[in-house]
Amino acid sequence: MGFMLDGEVIGNSFQELMRQARRKENVDNDDSVFHIFDIIPIEDFRRGHWNAQLSKRIKILESIRSVVDTMPNVELLPHIMVDLDTAAGRDQLERYAKDQVNAGFEGIMIKDVNAPYECKRNTFWMKWKPTITVDLEVVGVEEGTGRNIGRLGALVCFGIDDGKEISVNVGSGFSDVDRDELYANRNLVIGRTVEILCDVITQNQDGSYSLRFPRFVRFRDDK
């Protein structure tokens, strides 16, 4: 019986990985590693569901670790069991998550050990990853599209953080009232400083910098 290995390909940088993924020839994937974190039989994958609990699936993965360890550019990710109903368990999870980020990962996945595998979004898995905030100046205001025609679509922001010139459009984090008021008073918005929540500072193909998943937090009129 065949099976599917669920995982994620990670390279030295997200941008370089995307450039290689879009290439049709001369692909350079030497720095890319496929990290395995789950397993499901092919027939159950096609059905979209496998009743086996995560604890059982982890045991199956561990049984093939010796084989995976011989494969180039493939790694089997570790799993730890913690009790999130206790302070000790939560502390252990936080330490583990920080260690993984320091090792170069974006974050970790938190899963219910008693849950089945489902090929869709569900409440059994939760992603944990750190976020950062960056303060940038509003240099432009863009009108929205679709239901946001006639009101704010995004704030065009620019500034320097940690020596990097960052330019980014921030289009999320606003309520409908925010979009109406900010667009109606858009001339007063230009020049103000905004605090932006994001996952990470990214470098574009042209060498400039942007933010991944930027979200508006607040105006910083104290700056």
N, C-alpha and C positions, 0 to 999 in steps of 0.2 A: 504494500500500500504506500503510495506516495504522500508527501506532506509539503506544506508551505512553511517557510521560515519568515516570520515577521520581524522587521528590523528597520534600521535607518542607515543610509550611507552618509558618512562624515568625512570631510576633507579639511585641509589646512585653513580654508576660508570659504564661507558660504558663497561669495561672489564667484570665486574661481571654480567651485564645484558646479554652479549653475552654467558657467560658460562651457565647461566640458560636457555637461549633460545635453546642451543644445547642439553640440558638434555632431556631424554625420560621419566624419572621418578624422584621422589623426588625433584621436582622443588620448589625452594623457591623464591616466587615473592612478598613477603610482602612489599618490598621497591619500587616496580614497580608501576607506575601510567600511565594510558592511558590518554593523553591530547588530547581532541577533538578540531579541528580547522575548520572543514568543514562538509558538509552533502550533500548527493545526493541520489535520489530514486534508488532502486535496478535496475529497468528496464533501467534507463538512465546510470547507472554505467556499465551495461552489454553492452550498446550501445557505451559507451565511451565518452558521451557528454551530458551536461544538459545546456539548454539555460538560465536558471535562473541566474540573476546577483548576484555577491557576496553580495551586499547589502541586497538582498532578502534572501539569504541563512543565513546570519548573524541573521536576524530577526527570521527565523525559529529556529535556534539554541537557541536564547535567550528565545524563547517560551517554550523550554523544559529544561531550566536551573534548575527549581525547582525540576525536576525529576532527572537530572544528579547529583545534589547536594546530593541526598540520596544514591548514588551508591558508594561503597567503591572502592578506587583505580582508580577512574575516575574523571577527572576534565574538565570543559569547559573553554578553554583559552579565555582571554579577547581580544577584538579588539578595536583599536582606529582609527579614521579617521583624516588624515592629508593632507594638500595641499602642495605637494612637489614643486610646482611652486613658493612658497614663502619662504623667509628666516626663518620666524617664524615656518612654517610647517617642514622645514628640521631640525631646532633646536629641535623641539618637538620630531621628530622621533629619533634623536640621543640620546636625554635624555632617551626616552623610551627604546631604544635598550640597552643602558648601564645599566639601571635598571633591565632589564630582565637577562642580563648576571650576574649581581651581585646577582640575585635571584637563580642562578644555571643553567640557560638555556644556550645552545650553542649560541643562537642568536635569530633572529626573521625572519618572512616571510613578505615581502612587496608585496601586491597584488593590482590589479586594481579593484576598487569596482564595475565597470561596466562590468567586464569580466564574461563569462560563466565558467562552470566547464568542464575541459577537462582531460581525463585520459591519459595524455601523457605530455612530456616536452613542455613547451610553454613560451611565453614572458610575460604572465600575472602575473606570480609569480617570485619573486627574493629573494634569501636567503641572509641575512646579518648576518655575524658573525665576531667577532674580530679575529685577527691573532697575533702571536708573532714571534720573531726572536730569534734564538739560534746560538751561535758560537761554532763549534766543529772542531776537528782536523781530517784530512783525514788519515785513517790508512790502506786503501786498495782501489783498483780499480777493478771493475768487468766488464768483457766484456758483451756486450749486446747479445740479442737473436733476431731471426727473422731478420727484416731489420737493426738491430743494431749489427749484427755479424761483428767482426773486428773493432768495435769502442766502445766507452763508453756505458755501460749499467747503472751503478750506482757507486757513490762514497760511500765507506764504512766509516762511520764517528763515532767518539767516543769522549767523553769529559764529563765534569762536569758542570752542570748549576743548580743554586739554591740548591746545595748540593746533586743533583741527578746524578748518573752515567748513561749517555745516550749513547746508541748504536743504530745506524739507517743507513739504506741504502737509499741514496738519488738518485732517478732515474728520476726526472722530473725537468723542469726549464732550460733544455739545448737545444740549437739549434743543427742542424745537424753539423754545423761547429765546435761547442764546442765539440761534441762527437768525431769527428775525431781528433781534435788537442789534447784534453785531453788524449785520449787513446794512441796516438802516443808518447806523452811525459809523460806517466803515472808514470815513475820513479821520475819525478820532481814534481808530484802532491802530493805524499806521504809526510805528515808532514805539509802541508799547512793548514791554518785555513779557513773554509768556513762559510759564513752567510747563515742560513737556515730559510726559512719562513715556518711556520706550524700553524695548528689550536690549538694544545694543546700538552703538555707533557703527555704521557700516561704510565701507569704501566702495565707490562706484567705479566702473570701468575706466572712466576718464581721470581717476585719481582724486576726485572730489569726495566729500563725505556726506552722509545722510543718516537717518534714523530708521530702525526697523520697528514697525507697528507703533508709530507716534500717536499719542493721545493727549489732548488738551487737559491740563489740570487746573490752572488758574493764571490770572494776570499778576505779575510781580511789579506793581507800581512803586515798590520800595527800592527798585534798582534803576 
